């Protein structure tokens, strides 16, 4: 998709203050460029889907020495920890397709 196909709306104003990371993530999204960690946390529900996003919270994104991402998830309730562990491979595939390359090294679930 080219940038010319997108309609850019620069008059969207948030009612609350934003962090710089989320502001730049929105700006880069409007321009058609994908950011990295901040963009993933901002669009978590869109990336992994509602089924995984409803039972998990993205806690941390760490870059390993081999430039792969180590992602830490926390279930919203301890009862969802087992269900979330079954969804790890699906979550990894969706995040890798979002970035466009094999970006995820490890996904950890912390209770």
N, C-alpha and C positions, 0 to 999 in steps of 0.2 A: 504494500500500500504506500503510495507516495504522499508526501506532505501536502501536495496540491489538492488531493481529494478530500482532505479533512477541512472542516470549517472550524476556524480558531475563534473562540469566544474569550476575549481578554477582559470582559466586564464582570466575570464571575468573581464575586467577593465573598469571602467566608466571614461569618459573624464572630468567630473566635480567632484569637491569635494562633498562628501556625509556626511550627518549627521550620528552620531553613530547609531541612531535608525534604519535608513534605511539600513545601512551596516549590522547590526546584523539581521535585518529582512530578508535580502537576504541570509545571511549565514545560518540562522535557516531554511529557506525555502529549501535550498540545502540539508540540513541534514534531512529534513522531520519533523521538529518541528515547530509548529505554535506559533508565538509570539502574543502579544495582540494588543494594540492600534496602535502602529507604523505599524504593519503588515496590519491592516485594512485600514489605510490611504494610505499606499503604493499600495495596491491592490484594491482600491475602485471600479474601473471600472470592474474588474473581479468578485468581490463579488456581486455587485448589478445589474450588467448588463449594457449594453450601453444605454438603454432607460432612466434609472434613472441617470446614471453617466453624460449623456450629458446635463441634465437640472439642475443638482445640484452639489454643492461643499460641501465636508465634512469640517465643520468649527471647531468643537470641539467634543471631546469625554471626558466625565466626569464620574467618578465612584461615584455612590450614596452610601449612608450608607448601603443599603442592598446588596451591591456588584453588582448591576445591572448597565449597561451603559446607560447614558443619552447622546444621540447623537444630535448634532445641525447641521442642514443642511441649506444652503443658496442657493436659486435658482439663476441660472446664469443671469436671467432676471426677473423682477417683474411679467411679464406675465406668467411665469412658476410656480408661487407660488401655484395656484389652482391645476394645474396638479400634482405637487409634493405632495400636501396634499392628493390626491387620491391614490398615490403610497406608502404611509407610511406603510400600513400593509404588502404589498409585500416586501418592503425594510426591515422591521423588520424580516420577515420570512427568507429572504436570509441571513441576518447577523447572525441570530440565527443558521441557518444551517451551516454557515461558521465556527462559534465557536463550534458547536456541542452540545450546551445546550441553555437554555433560558437566554441569556445574556443581551438583550436589555430591559430596563425598559421604556424609553420614547424617542420619537423622536420629536424634536422641529424644526419648520421651522421659520427662521428669515429672514426678507426682507432686 
